[in-house]
Amino acid sequence: MSVVRTALSLIGFGFTIYQAFEKLHRTGVMEHSESPRNFGLTLITIGVILLLGGIINHARFGLELRGLRSAMASAGLVYADTPYPVSVTFICALLLLMAGLAAAASILFNFALFG
């Protein structure tokens, strides 16, 4: 959960920095600079990389628990070989990964996500 929280913060903050400075440029308050774009994109990229690592770690841990549960069922230590459920955190992390990639793509290719 801490990986998801930190990745969400990085992705959200990076996109917000980019959007805020882009609005300032459009209104003529400041001249165009690549620095806010690059900094925002860097934060988003760090968030996506962190999230990928967390997803991989979570998937490995889930597979390990499933294997342990099967081994315990084979040894007669548990009575039923019920499947280990897919976690909501894993699903949320995948959705956040897609949102982070979409945010990075919108900055890189200069298109609006939602209008």
Secondary structure as the mmCIF struct_conf table of DSSP 4:
data_model
#
loop_
_struct_conf.conf_type_id
_struct_conf.id
_struct_conf.beg_label_comp_id
_struct_conf.beg_label_asym_id
_struct_conf.beg_label_seq_id
_struct_conf.end_label_comp_id
_struct_conf.end_label_asym_id
_struct_conf.end_label_seq_id
HELX_RH_AL_P HELX_RH_AL_P1 SER A 2 ARG A 26
TURN_TY1_P TURN_TY1_P1 THR A 27 GLY A 28
BEND BEND1 VAL A 29 MET A 30
HELX_RH_AL_P HELX_RH_AL_P2 GLU A 34 SER A 74
TURN_TY1_P TURN_TY1_P2 ALA A 75 GLY A 76
BEND BEND2 LEU A 77 TYR A 79
HELX_LH_PP_P HELX_LH_PP_P1 THR A 82 SER A 87
HELX_RH_AL_P HELX_RH_AL_P3 VAL A 88 PHE A 109
TURN_TY1_P TURN_TY1_P3 ASN A 110 ASN A 110
BEND BEND3 LEU A 113 LEU A 113
#
